[in-house]
Amino acid sequence: MSPPCIVAVLDMSRDIERETQAFLTRACSGRRPLWRLLRLYRRESTLFAAVEWRRSVAVERFSLVEIALDQCALKWRDYLTAADACAALAALDDPQRPAVPAALAVAAAS
């Protein structure tokens, strides 16, 4: 098994980034997770996550979620497919580079 690919580094000395890491852990794990994390990308003070809503009955079960790292806020845009949500995330960085899979994606800064 290869080591995990770090796609977002959070500064654990900052309360809001530590709380964001805890929120993502709660939202994406446990017996009834809220999301399945597909991709993750950080730009400055925002984390962008392509997710599948696990407990949704809506047709649009996939979203690109923006999680603020400088305030307590998140917002999302819905997509019909996982591929569409991941493509929207990849387009934020570089349309030529696909987003990296999110498994074990959030790492703490030293």
Summary of the structure (lengths in Angstrom):
residues: 110
radius of gyration: 13.5
end to end distance: 23.9
largest distance: 41.0
contacts: 298
relative contact order: 0.25
helix: 23%
strand: 34%
